[in-house]
Amino acid sequence: MARFDNRYSKFVAFAKVALPLGSLAILATLFLFARGREVDLSIPYADVDIETLAREQRVEGPAFATVTQDGAELEISADLVRPDLSAEDVVNSTTIRGALRLPGNGSVMLKADDGVIDGSGQVAELSGHVEIETSTGYTITSERIATMLDISKIESPGTVDAIGPAGDLTAGSMVISQDAETEAYLLVFKDGVKLVYQP
């Protein structure tokens, strides 16, 4: 057995034995008395109907933007779009919003419940409760309108109700388009226009 002449040597010899034994005791205590934690290994996922997604093709929240031939900016967005399986380049949309920004700071804002966008025909047909707001102060409602995608033209083939600077009016049809001669953008009410003038 080794002999130690001073206190320091005795301490070092004791520490060589005591420290490893102490660390083993601490590790044993950690393993024996540690409380097990429940670990949630499940992967978070969205609450969606998987079968519906697999059966239906759809896009949520799409947006479409283009510049017409006359230089206006057209933007259309929807909450949901589904392809029309009976026709190519046609999609059915719900909750439509649109904006036609005309050259010269004029604008036309659109809202509708439903819509059909025909890419090959370059037209978007909006239906349900359709509302049009112009930068000139008119608010127009109709059951159906058609918006061209390649030129600045919005047309309602059916009855429209409007509130504007001149008063309240109804008409059999309405069209917003660019005049070919003056190149000005005109809002024209046609077919039995009735105006209630408010001075």
Backbone bond lengths (Angstrom), bond angles and torsions (degrees), N, CA, C in turn:
res aa  C-N    CA-C-N  psi(-1)  N-CA   C-N-CA  omega(-1)  CA-C   N-CA-C  phi
1 M - - - 1.448 - - 1.515 108.89 -
2 A 1.349 115.05 138.66 1.470 119.08 -177.22 1.515 110.08 -72.18
3 R 1.344 113.80 147.52 1.463 119.71 179.70 1.511 107.47 -111.28
4 F 1.370 116.22 140.25 1.460 121.28 -177.73 1.512 108.32 -114.71
5 D 1.341 114.00 131.88 1.451 119.72 -174.62 1.519 113.34 -89.39
6 N 1.349 118.07 -20.91 1.467 118.40 -178.00 1.523 110.62 -137.78
7 R 1.319 114.19 172.84 1.462 119.77 -176.23 1.519 111.91 -68.56
8 Y 1.320 119.19 -36.85 1.450 122.20 -178.33 1.521 110.48 -61.51
9 S 1.304 117.30 -45.64 1.459 120.57 179.16 1.514 111.01 -62.86
10 K 1.337 117.14 -37.71 1.457 120.09 177.37 1.538 111.38 -64.79
11 F 1.366 115.26 -40.20 1.472 118.98 179.92 1.522 110.91 -64.78
12 V 1.314 117.14 -42.84 1.471 120.92 -179.48 1.517 110.35 -62.99
13 A 1.309 117.16 -42.37 1.461 120.11 179.04 1.523 111.07 -64.34
14 F 1.344 116.46 -39.18 1.463 119.68 179.03 1.528 111.08 -67.72
15 A 1.361 116.55 -40.73 1.456 120.99 -178.82 1.515 111.23 -64.41
16 K 1.340 118.89 -34.01 1.462 121.88 179.89 1.519 111.46 -62.21
17 V 1.289 116.57 -27.08 1.472 120.72 179.65 1.526 110.96 -96.10
18 A 1.327 117.54 -42.20 1.460 121.34 -171.69 1.530 112.35 -73.62
19 L 1.335 118.31 -40.39 1.466 120.29 -176.57 1.528 112.66 -65.44
20 P 1.329 120.80 -47.30 1.473 118.81 176.46 1.519 112.88 -61.18
21 L 1.364 116.69 -39.10 1.466 119.14 178.25 1.532 110.78 -64.93
22 G 1.339 117.31 -37.78 1.465 120.86 178.67 1.520 112.06 -66.45
23 S 1.328 116.47 -40.46 1.471 118.94 179.22 1.521 110.93 -66.56
24 L 1.343 116.84 -37.57 1.464 119.05 175.78 1.522 111.22 -63.50
25 A 1.314 116.87 -38.97 1.461 120.24 178.89 1.531 110.92 -64.34
26 I 1.338 117.83 -40.52 1.474 121.25 179.42 1.520 110.46 -65.58
27 L 1.344 116.48 -44.26 1.472 119.55 178.61 1.521 111.40 -62.19
28 A 1.316 116.67 -43.03 1.463 119.73 178.88 1.526 110.69 -61.72
29 T 1.336 116.43 -38.91 1.463 119.72 178.34 1.523 111.18 -64.17
30 L 1.345 117.27 -41.82 1.468 120.59 179.15 1.522 111.43 -61.01
31 F 1.317 117.42 -44.50 1.466 121.02 -177.46 1.527 112.25 -72.81
32 L 1.330 116.80 -35.42 1.460 119.05 -175.70 1.525 112.97 -78.51
33 F 1.332 116.49 -36.54 1.458 119.17 -171.84 1.528 113.71 -109.02
34 A 1.308 117.73 -2.56 1.469 119.23 178.31 1.520 109.84 -67.68
35 R 1.327 117.53 137.41 1.458 121.35 179.36 1.520 108.12 -88.79
36 G 1.288 115.00 133.71 1.463 119.55 -179.87 1.516 111.87 -69.69
37 R 1.328 117.74 133.38 1.456 122.90 177.33 1.508 109.49 -98.76
38 E 1.321 115.02 137.42 1.460 118.97 178.12 1.523 108.29 -81.72
39 V 1.293 114.97 122.32 1.461 120.99 -178.96 1.516 108.57 -104.17
40 D 1.335 115.34 123.75 1.459 120.05 179.61 1.518 108.19 -85.83
41 L 1.316 115.70 106.29 1.456 120.89 -177.91 1.526 112.53 -94.80
42 S 1.328 116.83 4.88 1.461 118.92 -178.89 1.524 109.98 -72.90
43 I 1.301 116.84 146.51 1.459 123.14 -178.89 1.519 108.45 -88.39
44 P 1.344 118.30 127.56 1.465 119.12 178.04 1.526 110.85 -67.33
45 Y 1.321 116.68 143.07 1.456 120.51 -179.65 1.522 108.90 -143.09
46 A 1.326 114.88 159.57 1.456 120.74 179.52 1.516 109.85 -75.19
47 D 1.318 114.66 147.69 1.457 120.65 179.33 1.532 108.78 -82.78
48 V 1.314 117.08 84.97 1.459 122.23 -178.06 1.519 109.22 -129.61
49 D 1.302 114.65 160.47 1.454 121.41 177.22 1.528 108.09 -87.03
50 I 1.327 117.23 102.91 1.458 121.62 -175.26 1.524 111.16 -63.81
51 E 1.320 117.24 -39.20 1.459 119.75 -178.95 1.528 111.17 -64.75
52 T 1.333 116.75 -38.78 1.462 119.86 178.49 1.522 110.97 -66.40
53 L 1.343 116.46 -42.03 1.455 119.85 178.14 1.527 112.11 -62.13
54 A 1.326 115.96 -38.31 1.460 119.53 -179.73 1.527 111.50 -70.94
55 R 1.337 116.76 -31.58 1.457 121.06 -176.80 1.529 112.25 -83.70
56 E 1.326 117.38 -34.56 1.456 121.15 -174.67 1.525 110.88 -112.10
57 Q 1.324 114.84 140.43 1.452 120.50 171.19 1.521 107.20 -94.18
58 R 1.321 116.41 128.09 1.458 119.51 -179.94 1.522 110.03 -159.02
59 V 1.318 114.48 159.58 1.453 122.13 177.04 1.522 107.29 -130.77
60 E 1.325 116.53 130.09 1.455 120.81 179.71 1.526 110.01 -100.44
61 G 1.328 114.87 133.24 1.464 121.82 176.06 1.512 116.10 68.28
62 P 1.358 120.01 37.81 1.469 119.27 179.36 1.527 111.52 -78.07
63 A 1.321 115.62 160.97 1.466 121.76 176.84 1.516 108.87 -139.10
64 F 1.328 115.55 143.71 1.461 122.51 -178.51 1.521 107.84 -128.14
65 A 1.315 117.33 134.89 1.465 121.53 179.27 1.514 109.23 -139.03
66 T 1.329 115.78 141.59 1.453 121.06 178.99 1.526 109.32 -154.28
67 V 1.311 115.61 168.58 1.464 122.42 174.27 1.522 106.98 -116.75
68 T 1.332 116.80 126.03 1.457 121.16 -177.66 1.527 110.46 -74.89
69 Q 1.312 115.49 171.18 1.465 120.60 -177.91 1.527 112.39 -63.51
70 D 1.337 117.29 -27.71 1.464 120.46 -179.67 1.528 112.13 -92.04
71 G 1.328 118.32 6.55 1.460 121.46 173.36 1.509 116.06 94.51
72 A 1.323 118.47 8.04 1.464 121.03 178.09 1.532 109.66 -84.53
73 E 1.324 115.88 152.50 1.461 121.67 178.66 1.531 109.29 -101.21
74 L 1.318 116.20 123.89 1.462 121.61 -179.17 1.517 109.29 -115.73
75 E 1.337 116.28 127.30 1.459 122.32 176.73 1.523 108.57 -126.18
76 I 1.330 116.14 134.24 1.460 121.71 177.30 1.523 108.00 -134.40
77 S 1.329 116.75 132.67 1.465 121.40 176.14 1.518 108.62 -133.94
78 A 1.325 115.91 161.03 1.466 121.51 -178.10 1.515 109.30 -147.23
79 D 1.324 115.89 158.23 1.458 119.78 174.95 1.520 111.06 -74.67
80 L 1.342 116.96 -36.34 1.457 121.18 -175.72 1.520 109.53 -150.65
81 V 1.329 115.80 138.40 1.466 121.81 178.77 1.518 108.87 -131.36
82 R 1.341 115.71 133.28 1.466 122.01 175.91 1.526 108.95 -126.30
83 P 1.318 118.20 139.92 1.468 119.08 176.93 1.523 110.81 -70.85
84 D 1.322 115.28 145.52 1.463 121.38 175.09 1.523 107.37 -85.36
85 L 1.336 116.92 111.85 1.460 120.89 -175.23 1.523 113.10 -70.14
86 S 1.345 117.38 -15.20 1.458 120.27 -178.87 1.523 113.19 -91.71
87 A 1.331 118.00 -9.63 1.466 120.82 -178.02 1.524 109.59 -143.08
88 E 1.304 115.75 141.34 1.468 121.15 -179.86 1.521 109.73 -81.91
89 D 1.329 116.90 145.18 1.471 124.06 178.79 1.524 112.84 61.21
90 V 1.336 117.45 29.22 1.465 121.88 177.44 1.525 108.19 -125.73
91 V 1.331 115.94 133.06 1.459 120.42 178.11 1.524 109.27 -128.33
92 N 1.335 115.76 146.77 1.460 122.76 176.14 1.527 108.30 -101.64
93 S 1.320 116.03 134.95 1.457 120.84 -173.51 1.520 110.61 -127.89
94 T 1.332 115.16 155.24 1.462 120.97 174.75 1.520 109.36 -127.01
95 T 1.331 114.61 146.26 1.466 124.01 -179.23 1.533 110.10 52.82
96 I 1.328 114.65 77.49 1.456 122.57 -175.55 1.529 110.04 -91.55
97 R 1.321 115.86 140.64 1.459 122.87 170.50 1.517 107.80 -132.50
98 G 1.318 116.20 140.48 1.459 118.93 -178.51 1.513 111.51 -147.47
99 A 1.327 114.94 161.14 1.464 121.43 177.42 1.519 108.05 -145.52
100 L 1.330 115.68 128.99 1.458 122.47 174.25 1.520 106.71 -114.18
101 R 1.337 116.93 108.79 1.463 121.99 -179.16 1.518 108.38 -100.10
102 L 1.323 114.67 112.40 1.455 121.65 -173.25 1.523 110.40 -86.76
103 P 1.318 117.92 152.06 1.467 120.02 173.09 1.533 109.86 -59.93
104 G 1.299 117.28 136.34 1.453 120.19 -178.35 1.512 113.12 95.71
105 N 1.345 118.01 17.77 1.467 124.74 173.90 1.529 114.81 74.85
106 G 1.306 120.17 8.67 1.453 121.61 172.72 1.518 110.34 -80.51
107 S 1.340 116.54 154.84 1.460 119.30 -179.67 1.517 110.19 -152.11
108 V 1.329 114.88 155.52 1.456 123.20 176.13 1.524 106.72 -134.12
109 M 1.337 116.85 122.94 1.459 122.22 179.40 1.527 109.17 -103.80
110 L 1.323 116.86 140.44 1.463 122.16 -175.56 1.522 110.48 -125.17
111 K 1.344 115.74 144.73 1.467 122.49 170.87 1.522 108.06 -143.59
112 A 1.337 116.84 140.18 1.458 120.39 179.12 1.515 109.77 -154.66
113 D 1.338 115.82 156.64 1.463 120.60 178.60 1.523 112.00 -72.69
114 D 1.331 116.28 -42.94 1.469 121.24 -176.07 1.521 109.99 -138.35
115 G 1.326 114.80 165.80 1.454 118.81 177.94 1.511 111.94 -163.69
116 V 1.317 114.72 155.25 1.460 122.80 174.32 1.521 106.67 -125.03
117 I 1.326 116.40 121.69 1.466 121.07 -179.56 1.524 108.31 -107.66
118 D 1.330 115.12 118.34 1.460 122.58 -179.15 1.524 108.05 -104.34
119 G 1.338 116.10 104.52 1.459 120.38 -177.68 1.514 113.07 -67.30
120 S 1.316 118.00 -41.53 1.460 120.67 -179.03 1.529 111.39 -70.59
121 G 1.333 117.46 -35.21 1.459 121.22 178.84 1.515 113.48 -84.93
122 Q 1.340 117.61 -7.13 1.465 123.27 179.42 1.525 112.12 55.88
123 V 1.348 115.47 46.67 1.456 119.63 179.86 1.527 109.95 -145.73
124 A 1.321 116.13 144.79 1.466 122.65 173.06 1.520 107.72 -118.47
125 E 1.320 116.52 120.31 1.460 121.86 179.41 1.532 108.68 -102.10
126 L 1.318 116.16 116.46 1.449 122.02 -178.39 1.525 109.64 -103.01
127 S 1.323 116.45 141.73 1.465 120.18 -176.07 1.519 109.73 -142.82
128 G 1.348 114.45 179.56 1.460 119.86 -173.10 1.509 108.75 85.94
129 H 1.304 116.74 -142.76 1.475 120.22 175.06 1.527 107.74 -86.47
130 V 1.331 115.85 102.70 1.464 121.33 -178.64 1.520 108.85 -99.39
131 E 1.308 116.24 130.86 1.466 121.25 179.64 1.520 109.84 -126.92
132 I 1.334 115.39 131.74 1.464 122.33 -179.83 1.518 108.21 -121.32
133 E 1.319 116.71 131.73 1.459 121.74 174.62 1.523 108.72 -123.14
134 T 1.334 116.45 126.54 1.455 120.86 -179.72 1.523 109.91 -104.59
135 S 1.319 115.37 155.82 1.461 119.74 178.60 1.524 111.73 -70.83
136 T 1.344 117.55 -10.84 1.463 121.07 177.43 1.522 111.99 -87.65
137 G 1.347 118.33 1.01 1.447 120.98 172.64 1.510 115.60 102.57
138 Y 1.315 118.54 12.81 1.461 121.35 178.91 1.523 110.67 -99.22
139 T 1.338 115.21 137.09 1.460 122.41 170.56 1.521 107.20 -117.57
140 I 1.331 116.02 118.07 1.466 122.39 -172.11 1.519 108.59 -120.02
141 T 1.320 116.85 135.07 1.461 121.65 175.69 1.518 109.35 -121.92
142 S 1.335 114.70 145.78 1.457 121.30 179.91 1.521 108.55 -156.53
143 E 1.315 115.86 168.86 1.458 120.79 177.22 1.520 112.23 -89.10
144 R 1.339 116.62 -21.40 1.468 119.18 -177.81 1.519 109.94 -158.64
145 I 1.324 116.59 136.90 1.460 121.76 173.05 1.532 108.73 -138.87
146 A 1.319 115.08 161.46 1.459 121.75 175.34 1.526 108.10 -123.01
147 T 1.313 115.62 129.72 1.460 121.85 178.84 1.523 108.73 -116.40
148 M 1.306 116.84 122.93 1.463 120.53 176.69 1.529 109.31 -74.93
149 L 1.324 116.03 145.85 1.459 120.61 -178.81 1.521 113.11 -97.00
150 D 1.339 117.61 -18.84 1.466 120.26 -177.02 1.522 113.43 -104.71
151 I 1.338 117.79 -17.80 1.459 121.96 176.06 1.520 108.60 -133.95
152 S 1.330 116.39 163.35 1.463 121.05 -179.54 1.525 109.10 -84.40
153 K 1.325 114.83 92.33 1.460 119.52 179.27 1.526 109.16 -151.87
154 I 1.340 115.56 125.03 1.459 123.07 176.00 1.518 106.66 -125.42
155 E 1.308 116.71 126.81 1.461 120.27 -174.24 1.518 110.71 -134.94
156 S 1.326 115.59 137.80 1.455 121.59 173.15 1.523 107.85 -114.45
157 P 1.333 117.35 111.67 1.467 119.00 -179.03 1.518 113.47 -76.87
158 G 1.337 117.71 -10.15 1.456 121.41 -178.66 1.517 111.79 -114.48
159 T 1.308 115.96 -171.52 1.461 122.97 -176.03 1.526 111.68 -62.90
160 V 1.316 115.22 139.84 1.465 121.45 176.73 1.518 109.31 -127.38
161 D 1.321 115.85 148.43 1.466 123.12 170.66 1.520 106.86 -116.42
162 A 1.331 115.85 138.31 1.459 119.18 -176.01 1.519 110.71 -139.64
163 I 1.312 114.44 147.32 1.463 122.75 171.91 1.523 105.99 -122.47
164 G 1.325 116.08 125.41 1.449 119.46 -176.82 1.502 112.99 -147.36
165 P 1.331 117.56 -173.99 1.466 121.64 -179.26 1.526 112.94 -59.68
166 A 1.347 117.63 -30.39 1.460 120.19 -178.53 1.520 112.99 -82.85
167 G 1.329 118.03 -18.36 1.456 121.33 -177.57 1.514 111.60 137.55
168 D 1.326 116.57 -161.69 1.461 122.66 178.97 1.520 108.85 -95.50
169 L 1.337 116.64 137.51 1.461 118.66 179.33 1.511 111.07 -144.58
170 T 1.318 115.10 157.31 1.458 123.39 171.71 1.517 107.51 -127.96
171 A 1.330 115.44 151.06 1.465 120.12 -179.79 1.515 109.24 -151.46
172 G 1.332 115.62 157.59 1.460 120.62 179.33 1.507 113.25 -73.44
173 S 1.329 117.58 -23.96 1.465 121.38 178.18 1.520 109.03 -161.33
174 M 1.316 115.95 170.69 1.445 121.66 -178.23 1.517 109.46 -153.26
175 V 1.334 117.14 149.32 1.460 120.57 175.72 1.533 109.41 -146.00
176 I 1.327 115.36 137.85 1.463 122.64 171.47 1.517 106.26 -114.71
177 S 1.341 116.78 120.33 1.470 119.63 -176.96 1.520 109.47 -157.94
178 Q 1.322 114.46 174.06 1.458 121.03 178.74 1.522 109.31 -94.85
179 D 1.315 115.88 130.43 1.458 120.43 177.19 1.531 109.27 -70.34
180 A 1.319 116.36 130.41 1.465 120.58 -175.52 1.523 112.27 -66.05
181 E 1.318 118.13 -31.96 1.462 121.01 -176.45 1.524 112.52 -84.87
182 T 1.329 116.49 -49.75 1.473 119.94 -175.99 1.524 113.20 -91.40
183 E 1.349 117.52 -15.64 1.459 123.84 -176.75 1.534 112.24 63.99
184 A 1.339 116.55 15.33 1.455 120.81 174.99 1.528 108.65 -86.13
185 Y 1.327 115.54 152.95 1.462 120.83 179.21 1.523 108.80 -93.66
186 L 1.338 115.83 125.77 1.453 121.66 -173.07 1.526 111.12 -118.93
187 L 1.329 115.33 143.19 1.457 123.28 170.31 1.523 106.70 -107.08
188 V 1.333 116.61 114.52 1.463 121.36 -173.10 1.527 109.19 -121.33
189 F 1.350 116.36 125.37 1.457 122.41 173.02 1.529 108.04 -100.49
190 K 1.332 117.13 137.05 1.464 120.86 -174.92 1.525 110.20 -136.77
191 D 1.334 115.14 171.42 1.462 124.09 170.78 1.521 112.76 63.20
192 G 1.323 115.68 77.30 1.459 120.52 174.83 1.510 113.44 73.93
193 V 1.319 116.70 55.83 1.460 120.77 -178.75 1.528 109.52 -76.06
194 K 1.318 116.12 130.86 1.466 121.89 175.97 1.516 108.07 -122.95
195 L 1.323 115.91 120.98 1.468 122.12 -176.54 1.514 110.08 -117.33
196 V 1.316 115.57 128.11 1.462 121.90 171.16 1.510 106.32 -100.76
197 Y 1.343 115.86 102.54 1.463 121.04 -173.16 1.523 110.63 -74.77
198 Q 1.318 115.53 135.08 1.465 121.76 176.54 1.519 108.35 -119.51
199 P 1.340 117.06 100.04 1.466 119.72 -177.33 1.530 112.20 -65.50
